Structure formats: structure tokens, C-alpha cells
Amino acid sequence: NLLVNPDRLVLDLFGVGGEALPAVAVDDVIVEKIRSSPFDEQTMRLVFDLNASTGYRISPWPEGGLEVEFNYLLADLGLEIADGLAGLWLEISAEPEFRLVYLEDPDRLVIDLQNTTLIGSARNIPVEHDRIARLRASQHLPSTTRIVLDLLKPVAPLALQAEDSRFMLPLFAGSAAEAEAFLAELEPAEEQKAVEPVKKAAAGTGELAGLVIAVDPGHGGSDPGAIGHDGTFEKDIALAVSKFLGELLQKAGAQVVYTREKDVYVSIFERPELAIAAQADIYVSVHTNSHIKRGTARGTETLYRAGDQISQLLARSVQDELVKAITLIDRRIWPRDDLAVFNGSTIPAILVEVGFLDHPEEEILLKAEGFQRAAAEGIFHGVVRFFDEIKEAGGLGQ
């Protein structure tokens, strides 16, 4: 139970007896101290003394024990405007993972801070700016703080920056495509390759020999992604499918570079940089989907970089073969100009949403190893088909 006055989280561990353990002084932004006491002969009570009440998640460990993860604390936020340039500042306990969505009619930019609790009441702040009319923020879900910018003209978020005790999200005055072109002028292509390449799986002989393919398992570490009705984490499904996919690509002769190979957090801005450093030929990001009305949407879809015909061809090939392999509803392919994993490079790139984790029936499928392997095979066959079509057309033409 999450209690207030004072703020604390109380966990009762049933079937656990014994003496109280020594109190642990944490002195963290969120947790001040952890203490325990026997509640009865068969129950041990743990108390987390908190500096502020926040959301949390409890994850049992397969071999016994459990892990308690607390949301980030968003104490305050606002827009800072100087010389006509705007930036969204966040007074938050740690660097958050966020998702961006552009909506139309009316135009607005939605920023979902994952695993974040907004301290205090919802915000509704009018803004005097030629592109932004209003800033709104509220606790959209127990694990998600939603920030909405009501727009008069397009703005595009740039890379999140740490500034002393807060973070700043600069807002480019223009579309995502215009922001990408602006950044490309500032940073020559040679500088983009300064990131140390991550480990590549060895290449071999086969139909994909000589190609480098970046495989990006979505989310990871402190960012679980979507969460199913039975508590399944998107990050786990994405990693499993990605590893099966990597095995197939390697057997076909490709060099495979992973943005992560275990359950760790990797920034959405760092992921395309890793692909650039490895000189990848294509970039395939693996995810599962969710819907604002949980449990109502089903099927498979593939996103691609808007305005990029090569990425569109890759998306079409993978979507066709994946739907054929797993026989879920075909939700088509969709262009996107607001995803960091697309905007961070010019490598042909797609993001595959295998199925809806928040739909009970599809969650069961996504958890099954046989289905995960089938999904990997479908993506693999789509990649092979893509390169076959490219060869027939005379190459990538980049």
C-alpha cells in the first residue's frame, strides 16, 4: 500500500518470518530509508520511507526475491523562451525515457514520460509564443506523465540536455524533417561516426553476405515499454524476437550489430548513432504495440521514415512477410517523421510493431517462444526480399 502523511510504501511479505532486519538509510531523491518488522508470525512488513509519494512497480525474480522500482519524480516543468526559441524544462529526479506523438486537428505535440509521477496537480499554462499556445501536463497513467503542447505552428524536439538540477528539451521552430536538415548542417557526417561501434556478430557466406544489419530491440532496463494485462514487458519480447532475428541474419551471412544484447537502457538518441558507427546498411527496430484504449486494438504494423522511399520499400517487404508468418491482422505500413530512431540517421530504417501486448490474446502469443521465432522468421524473409528487390533495381542508390 502507498500511504501518505508521511509518504511511505508498505509491503507485506506473506510466508516470511524471522526477526526484523537492520534499517537501511538510502538517502535517495525518492527513498529515504527502508525498514522492516514482523507483522505476525508468518508476515514480514517492509516499509519504504519516501521523500515524496510516487508510482512504483514490483517485479518478482524467477529464482526468488523481488525488485521494487519507483517512478521518476517530476516536481515541476515549464517553457523557457529566449530570443524566440523555446525549450521545455523538466525538474525531474533522473533522465526520463519519453515517447513523442504528433496529433492533428488541432495540432499538438504529445510527450509521454515513461515511469514518471507528476508531483502536485495537473498543469494548464498559457504560452506567449508564435508556435506554442499552451502547455498541459497530467498523470495520464500510473506510470506515465503526459505533457501536451498545443501548437500554432510545428515544433520538433531535439536531444534532451542536462542542466544542473533539471533537464531541457530544446524545441526546434519547424518540422522534424527541417530539424534533421538543420542538425545535419551543424554536424558533418564524419563526426557522426565518432561513436565507438558496438560488437558485431561475425559475417559468413550466404544470401546476405557483405551486409551489415542493425537490430534494435526496443526499450530495456528501466524502460519496460508497453505492459501486458498479465504483466509482460515489451522490452523482454523485443529482445527475444531480436535475438532470434539476429541468428537468422547471421546464418544468411550478414554482420549483425545490436543496439543492446541484454536488459539495459539505451537512449533513443544513441541507438541510431550505434548503427552509424557500425556503418549499417539497414536498421530494424523491434517493438510490440499498445493502444490508448487498452485491449481494443489488434494486429501488426510497420513504421518507416517519412519521405524515404527505400525505408518504405523495406517496411512493405517486412510487413508482408511478417503478416504471412504470424497471421495477425495487417494494419499496414505507416510513415513517421517524429521518431528519434529515424531522425538520428539517414540509414534505411523501420520500426516493427509485431502485435498488441495490451490485448490479452495477442499477449499470450507474444510470450510464446514459437511465436517469437515465427515473427523473427517473417522479419528475416522480409529483409531478404528487400535486398533481392534492391539488387534487381541496381542497388540502394545512396
C-alpha positions in Angstrom: 0.0 0.0 0.0 1.1 3.5 -0.8 0.4 5.7 2.2 0.7 9.4 3.0 1.4 11.7 6.0 4.2 10.6 6.0 4.7 9.3 2.5 5.7 5.6 2.5 5.2 2.3 0.7 4.3 -0.7 2.8 4.8 -4.3 1.6 3.7 -7.3 3.5 5.7 -10.5 2.6 3.4 -13.4 3.4 5.1 -16.6 4.5 8.2 -14.8 5.6 9.0 -14.9 9.3 12.0 -14.1 11.5 13.5 -11.0 13.1 13.5 -7.5 11.7 16.4 -6.6 9.5 18.5 -3.5 10.3 17.1 -0.4 8.8 18.9 0.8 5.6 19.4 4.6 5.1 19.2 5.1 1.3 19.3 8.9 1.2 18.0 8.9 -2.4 15.9 11.5 -4.1 12.9 9.2 -3.8 13.6 6.7 -0.9 14.9 8.0 2.4 15.0 4.7 4.4 14.0 1.1 4.2 12.9 -0.7 7.4 11.3 -4.0 8.4 9.4 -5.5 11.3 7.4 -8.8 11.9 3.7 -8.1 11.3 2.8 -11.5 12.6 4.4 -14.9 12.8 4.1 -15.5 9.1 4.4 -12.0 7.7 7.3 -9.6 7.4 6.4 -6.0 6.8 8.8 -3.8 4.7 8.4 0.0 4.9 10.0 2.3 2.3 10.1 5.9 3.8 9.7 8.2 0.8 10.6 11.8 0.3 7.5 12.1 -1.9 4.7 9.7 -2.9 5.3 8.2 -6.3 4.2 5.3 -8.5 6.0 2.0 -8.3 6.3 -1.4 -9.8 7.1 -4.8 -8.1 8.8 -7.5 -10.2 9.3 -11.0 -8.7 12.6 -12.6 -9.6 12.4 -16.1 -11.2 14.8 -17.6 -8.5 13.1 -15.9 -5.6 13.1 -12.4 -4.2 11.6 -9.3 -5.8 12.6 -5.9 -7.1 10.8 -2.6 -6.3 11.2 0.1 -8.9 9.9 3.6 -8.2 8.8 6.1 -10.8 10.8 9.2 -11.6 9.6 12.3 -9.8 8.6 15.2 -12.0 8.5 18.1 -9.5 7.8 20.9 -12.0 8.0 21.8 -15.6 7.6 24.8 -17.9 8.6 26.5 -21.1 11.7 28.7 -21.3 11.6 31.2 -24.2 14.7 33.3 -25.1 15.2 35.2 -28.4 12.1 33.5 -29.8 13.5 30.0 -29.1 11.6 27.7 -26.8 12.7 24.8 -24.6 10.7 22.5 -22.3 12.4 22.3 -18.9 11.8 19.4 -16.5 12.7 19.4 -12.8 12.8 15.6 -12.5 14.7 13.1 -10.4 16.6 11.4 -13.3 16.7 11.5 -17.1 13.4 10.1 -18.3 12.6 7.9 -21.3 9.8 9.5 -23.3 7.6 8.9 -26.4 6.6 11.5 -28.9 3.4 11.7 -30.9 2.2 14.4 -33.2 -1.6 14.8 -33.4 -3.6 16.9 -35.8 -7.0 18.8 -35.8 -5.9 20.5 -33.6 -2.2 20.3 -33.9 -0.4 19.3 -30.8 2.8 17.5 -29.6 2.3 14.8 -27.0 5.2 13.8 -24.8 4.7 10.8 -22.6 7.3 10.5 -19.8 7.6 6.8 -19.0 7.7 5.6 -15.4 7.2 9.1 -14.1 4.9 10.6 -11.5 3.9 14.3 -11.6 4.1 15.9 -8.2 1.1 18.1 -7.4 -1.9 18.8 -9.6 -2.3 18.9 -13.4 -0.8 21.9 -15.2 -2.5 24.1 -17.7 -0.3 27.0 -18.7 -1.0 29.5 -21.4 2.1 30.4 -23.5 3.0 33.6 -25.4 4.9 32.2 -28.4 4.3 32.3 -32.1 4.3 28.4 -32.3 3.0 27.2 -28.9 -0.3 28.3 -27.4 -0.5 26.2 -24.3 1.4 23.7 -22.1 -0.6 21.0 -20.3 0.6 18.2 -18.1 -1.2 15.5 -16.1 -0.8 11.9 -14.8 -2.1 10.0 -17.8 -1.5 6.6 -16.3 0.0 5.4 -13.0 3.3 5.0 -14.9 3.0 7.8 -17.4 3.1 11.6 -17.1 1.6 13.1 -20.3 2.8 16.6 -21.5 0.8 18.2 -24.3 1.9 21.3 -26.3 -1.0 22.9 -28.1 0.6 24.2 -31.3 0.0 27.1 -33.7 2.9 26.0 -35.9 5.1 22.9 -36.0 7.9 22.4 -33.5 10.4 19.5 -33.3 12.1 18.2 -30.1 15.9 18.0 -30.2 18.2 16.0 -27.9 17.4 16.2 -24.2 20.1 18.1 -22.3 21.1 18.0 -18.6 21.2 21.4 -17.0 22.3 21.4 -13.3 19.2 20.1 -11.4 16.9 19.9 -14.4 16.7 18.7 -18.0 15.9 20.8 -21.0 14.2 19.6 -24.2 15.0 22.2 -26.9 12.2 22.8 -29.4 13.2 23.5 -33.0 11.0 26.0 -34.8 9.9 23.8 -37.6 9.0 20.3 -38.6 11.0 17.2 -37.7 12.4 17.0 -41.3 13.5 20.6 -41.1 15.2 19.9 -37.7 17.0 17.0 -39.2 18.3 19.1 -42.0 19.4 21.8 -39.6 21.3 19.3 -37.4 23.0 17.7 -40.5 24.4 21.1 -41.4 25.8 21.6 -37.9 27.4 18.1 -37.6 29.3 16.8 -40.6 28.8 13.1 -41.4 32.4 12.4 -40.3 31.6 13.5 -36.7 28.5 11.2 -36.6 30.9 8.2 -36.8 32.8 9.2 -33.6 30.7 6.8 -31.5 32.5 3.6 -30.8 31.0 0.7 -32.8 29.3 -2.0 -30.7 30.2 -5.6 -31.2 29.2 -7.2 -34.5 28.3 -10.8 -34.9 30.7 -12.4 -37.3 29.9 -12.4 -41.0 29.7 -15.6 -43.1 28.7 -16.7 -46.6 25.1 -16.7 -47.8 22.5 -14.5 -49.4 23.1 -11.6 -47.1 26.9 -11.8 -47.1 28.7 -8.5 -47.1 25.8 -6.6 -45.5 25.7 -5.0 -42.0 22.3 -5.0 -40.4 21.5 -3.1 -37.2 18.9 -4.9 -35.0 17.4 -2.7 -32.3 15.4 -4.4 -29.5 13.1 -1.6 -28.2 13.2 -0.3 -24.7 15.2 -2.1 -22.0 16.5 -1.6 -18.5 14.5 1.0 -16.5 12.2 1.4 -19.6 9.8 -1.6 -19.9 7.9 -0.2 -22.8 4.2 -1.4 -23.0 3.0 -3.7 -20.3 0.5 -6.5 -20.9 -2.5 -7.5 -18.9 -0.5 -10.3 -17.3 2.5 -8.0 -16.6 4.6 -8.9 -19.6 7.1 -6.3 -20.5 7.6 -5.1 -24.1 11.4 -4.9 -23.6 11.6 -8.7 -23.0 9.5 -9.6 -26.0 11.5 -7.2 -28.2 14.8 -8.6 -27.1 13.8 -12.2 -27.6 12.5 -11.6 -31.1 15.6 -9.6 -32.0 17.9 -12.3 -30.9 16.1 -14.9 -33.0 16.2 -12.5 -35.9 19.9 -11.9 -35.4 20.6 -15.6 -35.5 18.8 -15.9 -38.8 20.6 -12.9 -40.3 23.9 -14.2 -39.3 23.3 -17.6 -40.7 22.5 -15.9 -44.0 25.9 -14.2 -44.0 25.1 -10.8 -42.6 27.0 -9.0 -39.9 24.6 -8.2 -37.1 25.0 -5.2 -34.8 22.7 -5.0 -31.8 21.8 -1.8 -30.0 21.5 -3.9 -26.9 22.0 -7.6 -26.2 20.7 -7.7 -22.6 18.2 -5.9 -20.4 19.9 -2.5 -20.3 18.7 1.0 -21.0 20.0 2.6 -24.2 18.9 6.1 -25.2 16.7 6.5 -28.3 19.2 9.1 -29.5 22.2 6.7 -29.0 20.6 3.8 -30.9 20.9 5.3 -34.4 24.4 6.5 -33.6 25.5 2.9 -32.9 24.1 1.9 -36.3 26.0 4.8 -38.0 29.2 3.8 -36.2 28.8 0.2 -37.4 28.2 1.5 -41.0 24.9 -0.5 -41.1 23.1 -0.9 -44.4 19.7 -1.0 -42.8 18.2 -0.5 -39.3 15.4 -2.7 -37.9 13.8 -1.8 -34.6 11.6 -4.4 -33.0 8.7 -3.5 -30.7 5.2 -4.6 -29.5 2.3 -2.2 -29.7 -0.3 -0.7 -27.3 -3.4 1.4 -27.6 -4.8 4.3 -25.6 -7.9 2.1 -25.1 -6.2 -1.0 -23.7 -7.2 -4.3 -25.2 -9.2 -2.9 -28.1 -6.6 -2.9 -30.9 -5.0 -5.9 -32.6 -2.6 -6.7 -35.4 0.8 -6.0 -36.9 2.1 -2.8 -38.4 5.5 -1.4 -39.6 6.6 2.2 -39.4 9.2 3.8 -41.7 10.9 7.2 -42.1 8.5 9.6 -43.8 9.7 10.7 -47.2 12.2 7.9 -47.6 11.3 5.6 -50.5 14.0 3.0 -49.6 12.7 2.8 -46.0 9.2 2.5 -47.3 10.2 -0.4 -49.6 11.9 -2.1 -46.6 8.7 -1.6 -44.5 6.5 -3.1 -47.2 8.7 -6.2 -47.7 8.9 -6.9 -43.9 5.2 -6.2 -43.2 4.1 -8.5 -46.0 6.3 -11.4 -44.9 5.7 -10.9 -41.2 1.9 -10.9 -41.6 2.2 -14.0 -43.7 4.3 -15.7 -41.0 2.3 -14.9 -37.9 -1.2 -14.4 -39.5 -2.2 -11.4 -37.3 -4.3 -8.5 -38.7 -2.5 -6.5 -41.3 -2.5 -2.9 -40.0 -0.4 -1.7 -43.0 2.8 0.4 -43.0 2.9 4.0 -41.8 5.3 6.9 -42.4 6.6 8.7 -39.3 8.7 11.9 -39.0 8.7 12.2 -35.2 10.8 9.2 -34.1 14.3 9.7 -32.8 15.5 6.3 -34.1 14.5 7.5 -37.6 15.6 11.1 -37.4 19.1 10.3 -35.9 20.4 8.9 -39.2 19.8 8.5 -42.9 20.2 4.7 -42.9 17.1 3.0 -44.3 15.1 2.3 -41.1 11.9 0.7 -40.0 10.2 0.0 -36.7 8.2 -3.2 -36.5 5.2 -3.4 -34.1 4.8 -7.2 -34.0 1.5 -7.2 -32.1 -0.5 -5.5 -29.4 0.9 -6.5 -26.0 -2.1 -4.9 -24.2 -4.5 -7.2 -26.0 -5.0 -10.4 -23.8 -5.0 -12.8 -26.7 -2.0 -11.3 -28.5 -0.1 -11.1 -25.2 -0.4 -14.9 -24.9 1.1 -15.2 -28.4 3.9 -12.7 -27.9 5.0 -14.5 -24.8 5.3 -17.9 -26.6 8.8 -18.8 -27.9 7.4 -20.5 -31.0 5.5 -17.3 -32.0 8.6 -15.2 -31.3 10.6 -17.4 -33.6 7.9 -17.2 -36.3 7.9 -13.4 -36.0 11.7 -13.3 -36.4 11.4 -15.6 -39.5 8.9 -13.3 -41.0 11.0 -10.2 -40.5 14.0 -12.1 -41.8 12.2 -13.1 -45.0 11.2 -9.5 -45.4 14.8 -8.3 -45.2 15.9 -10.9 -47.7 13.1 -9.9 -50.1 14.0 -6.3 -49.7 17.6 -6.8 -50.7 16.6 -9.1 -53.6 14.4 -6.2 -54.9 17.2 -3.7 -54.4 19.6 -5.9 -56.4 17.1 -6.1 -59.2 16.8 -2.3 -59.1 20.5 -1.8 -59.3 21.4 -1.1 -55.6 20.4 1.2 -52.8 21.4 4.4 -54.6 22.7 6.1 -51.5 
